[in-house]
């Protein structure tokens, strides 16, 4: 029997879609309230679980594919007792299926992943209908975990010194499908609206000479420099400089490295990369912070290095996320919780993904570290068995839902 909120039913019944819009409104309000500066109620496991299960129930009805996937497992949100019981979808599903919910609102942005599958370009797609929710999430996360002012007072620095933000990436205009470029554009609008710079073109190429000019400008203005870019971009810079470092940046400057060796011919260790970045920028490793983000998620995780309390050496660092996220470490084969201290596949619950799917299963290996996780790298070789089986089940759910 067809569920009353299946793709076919909802697609022809404006009343059903209207009810979904009404159900979404209080969930969005709860999330935006939780993203206000200083608000921490979702750190409480009970509060987080309650909201996560409400969002699960909504997403099962708003997203026909995900709803069929969860119902096939015999799961009812009201009978669950913890956020860990929410069924995740593999991140690879964003390449294969429409995972945005039924909605009358237009899509405000379309972000795409990079990558290939079987030698053919295969890009995951995340259609975002509510950029304001995304912006609240990314500004509060960066503000808290990079020690910046989420309200933008003083241009970003909590010490009262305005930041100068430089991105070794294309601008959002040049790459509108890049969630990273979009995020950095929001940073500049909030924390450096009069002088932020994107140095790369649409092909992600940039000139070290242009970066030298920006460092000198920052020194002249005595504004701390925040330089953000991908791991591959920073490695390109290190090789181009050939041991000729940049001018020393002003006190308080730091680097944010956002990953990005995936799909490149050569990888380097984080220790080697950070040694090169430190020499290039004349900065200690304690001023080089890693950000962990995914196109499939609307929240980001950071090493809380600038807040103190975590080792400066890359091998001992860990990531923390905002209060509306949780991360579970799962056995790669069974997707059962990994044992204490054991490595496994990372599964993120991101409530900012209100309009798609909140529970996303990655192919990243990690280990729990307090309230956060340590990243161990990508699962090499074949897709982990648990992810593969979940993907097969989700594709079957898509067929049942008529998507």
C-alpha positions, 0 to 999 in steps of 0.5 A, spaced: 500 500 500 502 506 498 504 511 503 500 517 503 506 521 503 509 518 497 512 521 491 506 520 487 501 522 493 505 528 495 506 531 488 499 531 486 496 534 493 498 541 495 494 540 501 499 534 503 505 539 501 502 544 505 502 540 511 509 539 511 511 546 510 507 547 517 511 542 520 517 544 518 516 551 521 517 550 528 523 545 527 527 551 523 525 556 529 528 551 534 534 550 530 535 557 529 534 558 536 539 553 538 544 557 533 544 563 537 551 565 540 551 563 547 546 558 546 548 551 548 542 547 550 543 542 544 549 539 548 544 536 552 543 529 550 536 528 551 535 535 548 539 533 542 535 526 541 528 529 542 529 534 536 533 529 532 527 524 532 522 530 531 526 532 525 527 524 523 519 524 523 519 530 519 524 527 514 521 521 513 514 524 510 518 530 507 523 525 503 519 519 499 526 516 498 528 516 505 522 515 508 521 508 504 528 506 506 527 507 514 520 504 514 522 498 510 527 497 516 520 497 521 523 504 524 518 508 528 521 515 531 516 515 537 519 508 539 527 510 538 530 512 545 537 515 542 539 519 536 544 513 535 538 509 532 537 514 527 538 510 520 544 514 516 544 514 508 551 513 505 554 520 502 555 517 496 547 517 495 547 524 494 550 522 487 545 517 485 538 519 488 534 526 490 535 527 497 532 533 498 524 533 501 518 535 498 517 543 498 514 549 495 520 553 496 525 554 490 532 551 491 537 557 493 543 554 492 546 547 489 552 545 491 556 539 488 562 534 490 568 533 486 570 526 484 569 520 479 567 513 480 569 508 475 573 513 471 567 517 470 565 524 473 560 522 479 558 528 483 554 528 489 549 534 489 546 538 495 540 542 493 539 547 499 532 551 500 534 555 506 541 559 506 539 563 512 539 556 516 546 554 513 549 561 514 547 561 521 550 554 522 557 556 519 558 562 522 556 560 529 561 554 528 567 558 526 565 563 531 566 558 537 571 554 534 576 559 531 575 564 537 571 569 532 565 573 534 559 570 531 556 577 531 561 580 527 563 585 532 570 588 531 570 585 524 571 578 527 577 578 532 574 577 539 580 581 541 577 587 538 582 587 532 579 586 525 581 580 521 583 580 514 581 574 510 584 571 504 582 565 501 586 561 496 580 558 492 575 561 487 570 566 489 562 564 490 561 567 483 566 563 479 564 557 483 557 557 485 557 550 486 562 550 491 560 549 498 567 551 500 567 558 496 560 559 499 562 558 506 568 563 505 564 568 502 559 568 508 566 569 512 568 575 508 561 578 509 561 577 516 568 579 518 572 582 513 566 586 508 571 591 506 577 587 504 577 580 503 580 577 497 579 570 493 585 569 490 584 563 485 580 563 479 575 558 477 580 552 476 583 553 483 589 556 480 592 562 484 599 566 484 603 566 490 605 573 488 598 575 489 598 572 496 605 576 498 601 582 496 596 581 501 600 579 507 604 586 506 597 589 506 595 586 512 602 588 515 601 595 513 594 595 516 596 591 522 590 586 521 591 579 523 591 575 517 586 569 516 588 565 510 584 559 508 584 554 503 585 546 501 590 542 503 592 541 495 592 549 494 597 550 500 601 544 498 601 547 491 603 554 495 609 550 498 612 548 492 611 554 488 615 558 494 621 553 494 623 555 500 622 563 500 617 564 505 612 569 505 613 576 509 611 575 517 604 576 518 601 580 523 600 577 530 594 573 531 594 571 524 592 563 523 591 558 517 585 554 516 586 548 512 580 545 509 582 538 506 582 536 499 587 531 497 582 527 495 582 525 487 589 528 487 595 524 484 600 525 490 598 525 497 602 528 503 602 527 510 599 532 515 605 533 518 609 534 512 604 539 509 603 543 516 611 543 516 611 546 509 605 551 511 609 553 517 615 555 514 611 558 508 607 563 513 612 563 519 607 561 523 608 555 529 603 549 528 599 551 533 596 557 528 594 552 523 587 549 524 584 544 520 576 544 518 573 538 516 566 539 512 562 535 507 558 538 501 553 533 504 553 537 510 551 544 512 555 544 518 563 544 519 567 541 524 574 544 527 580 542 531 579 547 537 586 549 537 586 556 538 582 555 544 587 551 547 587 544 550 589 540 544 596 538 542 599 542 536 602 536 533 597 533 527 597 526 530 594 528 536 589 533 534 581 532 534 575 535 531 569 538 535 562 540 532 557 545 534 551 543 539 546 541 533 551 535 531 553 529 533 558 523 530 558 516 531 564 511 530 561 505 526 564 498 525 565 498 517 562 491 516 556 491 520 555 499 522 554 497 529 557 502 534 565 501 534 568 498 541 571 504 545 577 506 543 576 502 536 577 505 529 571 505 525 567 509 519 564 516 521 557 517 521 555 524 522 548 527 525 547 534 522 540 537 524 542 543 520 540 538 514 533 539 515 531 539 508 535 533 506 537 527 511 540 529 517 544 522 518 550 521 513 554 515 513 561 517 510 567 513 508 572 517 513 575 513 518 576 515 525 576 514 532 572 517 538 576 523 542 571 526 548 566 530 545 569 529 538 573 525 533 580 524 530 580 523 523 584 517 521 583 518 513 579 515 507 577 508 507 581 505 501 579 500 496 572 497 496 567 501 499 566 499 506 561 493 506 556 497 511 556 503 506 555 498 500 549 494 503 546 501 506 546 504 499 543 498 496 537 498 500 537 506 499 537 505 492 531 499 492 527 504 497 528 509 491 525 504 486 519 503 491 518 511 492 518 512 484 524 516 484 
